[in-house]
Amino acid sequence: MLDQLRAMGVFACVVEKSSFSGAARELGITTSAVSQQIRSLENEMDVILLHRSTRKLSLTEAGQAFFSSCQEMLAAAERGKIRINELRDDLIGDLRIATTPDLAVQHLIPALSHWMSAHRGLSVHFEVGHRYIDLIEERIDIAVRMSSTPVEESSSIIPMAFVDQILVASPSYLNQSSPIVHPNDLRDHELLSINVMNDSRHFNFQHVKTGETLNIEMQSRLQSNNLQVAKALCQQGHGIARILYLDAQKELKNGSLIELMPDWKLPAFTLYAEVAKHDQQPMKIQRCVEALKQYFSQLAGGRAIQIVR
């Protein structure tokens, strides 16, 4: 089939150039190769397509009808090329983004809201959940994820920010509980565990000034797999929550939550985008990642989130 389509293209070029040699120069092949392609077409269809003379070429009736079909085929191929270029270079087509529910609601939708409105030719699908998604199997273009271990930048991994973990509690909880000035004090308090985190009740602290490290484990009676639920329980005074700084900025600012022991730091997370591997990354994926990086670079005033350079 491909050989026949190639021969049709050669035939159309011969007609347009009115010579075998002109078509050969245009296509970058030999004149004998052009002649062979035309003979193959004529033999396969058992018709004469061209009247050949020493001075010029002319189309037979069958050749004229076939030339019209070849022109239609070439026009369709050109439209296909244009469509592929549009999909690669312009922000149209489908874009599939995978992330967690909290990241989607708290950050990705705010980050991409104006961007999505500006590109009406783009159909965006958010695949939201806590399970690990294989980008190739599920046709995902971008996965936005959080890692507690260092992430190295590569052609498919784009680190976007470092994000602090903090411990928070409500004023009402702190007013009725024993003071918390040192990590050891946490042993006497209740943790509101978010159980989608690994080792959610285990803490590795490091003092920002002395470098002292301390590992402790807290008890947990109330648990959830959802950040918003844990944060709501915390605001109601049911215990201490371990959350990301960027997820608590509003509550810290309005005083409904208070950060505990700011001099004792927990390991930072890396927020990163993973993209499907392509020889040439579609422009819609590049632009989406750029919009996300710009959004996260402007959060937290540089305190808890620093763009990876």
N, C-alpha and C positions, 0 to 999 in steps of 0.2 A: 504493500500500500504506500509506504513512504517513498519507494522508488518511483512509483507512478506519479505521486504528487510532485516529486522533484522534476520528473520529465515534463509534467504539465507546466511547471514554472519555466523550464528551459524553452519549451515551445512558445509560450507567451512572449518571452524575451526575443526569440527569433523573429516573431511577427512584428513586434514593436521596433526592432532595429533593422528589419527588412533584410537581414543577412545572417548567415551562420557565423561569420567572422566577427561581426559587430556584437552578437550575443555572447560569443566566446570572450571577447574583451570585457564586456560588462560583467560577466559571471566569474571571470578569472579562471577559465578552464580552456582546454584546447578546442580547436574547431572540429577535430575528429570526434571528440567527446560529445559535442553538441549534436553532430550528425548522428551519432550512435543513439542518443536519447530520442531523437525524432523517429529514427527507424524502429526503435523498440515500441514506441507508442503506436505507430502505424501497423506494425506486425501484430501487436496485442489486440487492436481494435479491428484489424483487417480492413482498413480504409486508407486512402491517400489524403494526407492533410495539406500538403504543399505541392504546388507545381514548381519545379526547379528548372531554371534556365541559366545560361552563362551570364545573363545581364541582371536578372532579378528573380525574386520569389513572389509567388502569389498564392492566395488561399483557395483551396477547393471549397465546394459547398459544405462538405463535411467539416473541413478545416475551419470555416467561418463559424459554424455552430459550436465547434469544439473550443475555439478561441474565446467565444463569449463565456462558456462555462469556466474556462481557465481564468478569465478576468474576475469572475465571481468568486472563484476559489481563492485567488490571490488577495482580493479585497477582504474576504472573510478572515484570511490569515493576518492581514494587516490590522483589522479591527481587533483580533485576538491579541496581537502584540501591544496595541495601544491599551487595551484593557489590563493586560498584565503590568504594563508600566504604570498605569494609574493606581493599581492595587499596591505596587511596590513604592511608588514615589508620593502619592497623594493620600490624604487621610479619608479613604473611602473603604467600603467593604465591612468585614466583621472583625471585631477585636474581642478576644476572650481573656478575662482577667480572673485569676484565682487568688483568694486570700481568706483570712479568718473573718468571722462576723464582726468582731470588735474593730479590727483594722478597717474593714469596709465601711461601717457606719461612722466611726469616729474620725477617719482620716481620708480614705480613698475617695469617697463620694465628695466630701468638701474639696479635696485636692483637684479633682477632675471635673467638677461641676461646670465651671465656665468653659473649660476646654471642650467638653462634650457638646455644650450648646453652640460653640463656635464651629464645630465640624459635623454638620447635619448629615453628611453622607456616610458617617461612621455608625455602624450598629454595634453597641457595646453590651457584652454579656458578662455579668459577675457570677462566678462560681464560688459560693461561700460555704465554708465548713472548716472543721479542724483536722480532717484526714489529709494525709500527704497525697498530692495529686501528681501523676505522671504527665508532664506537659505534652509529650508526643501522643500517648494513647488517648488522652482526652481533649486533644486539639486546643491546648491552652497556649496563648501567646505570651502572657506575662503572669508570673506568680509572685506576689509580694509576701515575704515571709520574715520571721524573726528567728534569730539564732543566738543561743547562749555561748557559742564557741566562735572564735575568729573566723571570718569569711574572707577568702582571697578573691580579688577581682579577676575575672576572666572574660572571654568572649560571650559567655552566657550568664555570668553572675555579676551583678552591679551593686556593690554596697552603697547604701544611700545615707545612713546615719548611725551614730552610736547613741543608744538610749539607756538612761539610768533606770534602775529599779529603786523604788523607795518604799518605806513602810509608812502607813498613814492610819490615823484614828480620828474619831470625831471628838469635839470638845466635851460632849456629855460623857463619853467613855473615859476620857482622861481625868475628868473631874471626880469620877467615882471609883477610880482604880489606883493601884500603887504606882509611884513615879517610874518613868522609863528614861533613864539617863545612860545606861550601858547595855550592850547586847545581852548580858546575863540576866538582866531584869525581865527579858521577854519570856523566860521560862515560867513565869507566874501569870502569863496572859494568854488569852484565846486568839488563835489565828483563824481568820476567815479564808480558808484555803480555796484557791482556784485550781482545780485538779486537772486542768489541761496542761499545766506546767510540770516539767520533770522535777522530782524531789521538791515539791511545792512547800513542804514543811521544814526543809533543811536550808540553813543560811550560812553563807561564807562572807564574813565581814572583814573589812580592812579600814583602819583608821587613816584618815587623809593626811594627818600631820606626823604621826609617829610610825606609821606603816605596820602597826601591830595587827595581827590577824586573829580571828576567832570564829570557830564553827559551832553552831548551836542548832537544836531542833525544837520546834514549838509543837504544842498540842493543838488539835483542831477538832472542834465539835460541829461547826457549821461549815458546809462545803458547797461549792457550785462549780459548774463547768463554764460559767459565763461571767465576764468581768463586770457587767452592769449590775448583776445580782449581788456579787460580792461587794461592790461599791455601795449599793443601796443598804445592805446589811451593816456595812461599816458606818455609814452616815446615821443610821438609827442607833448606833452605840452598842453593837453586838460583839465588837472585837477589833482586831488589827488586820489590815489588808496589805498585801504585798502587790503593788501594781507598778506600771511604768509611769515615769514622771509625765510624759506627754499625754497620758490618759487622765491625769488628775489636776491639770493646770487650773481649770475653771474652779474646781472645789477648793484648791489651795488658795486661790485668789479671793474667793468670797468667804473663806473661813469655815466652811462646812467640814473640811478635813484639814488635819495638821500633820506635817511631816515629822517623823520621829528620828531622833539621833542623826542629824544631817552630817555630822563629822564621821560617822561610820558608814562606809559605802559598800554596796553590794555589786557584784560583777555586772558590767553593762551588757546589754544585748546589741546585736547588730541587726539593723533593719536593711533588707536587701531585696532586690528584684532579680528573679531568675527568668530568662527569656528562652524561647525555643531557638535552637541552633539553626541558622541559615547562612548560606554562602554570602548573601547580601541581605542585611536586616531590613525588613520593610519599614518605610518611613513612619507609618502609623505607630509601630512599636517604639521606634526611637523617640518620637515626639511625646508619646505617652510617658515613657520613662523620664524624659526631661521635665515634663510637667510635675511628676511626682517628686523628683529631686529638688525642684525649685520650692515646692510646698514644704517639704520636710526641712529644708535649709532655713526657713523663716520661722520655725517653731522654737519656742522655749528660749529665745534670745541668746542662744549659744550655751546656756547653762547645762542642759542635759542632753542636748542633741547637737552634734557637730558633723557637718558634711565631710565625708571622706574625699580627700583630694587625690 
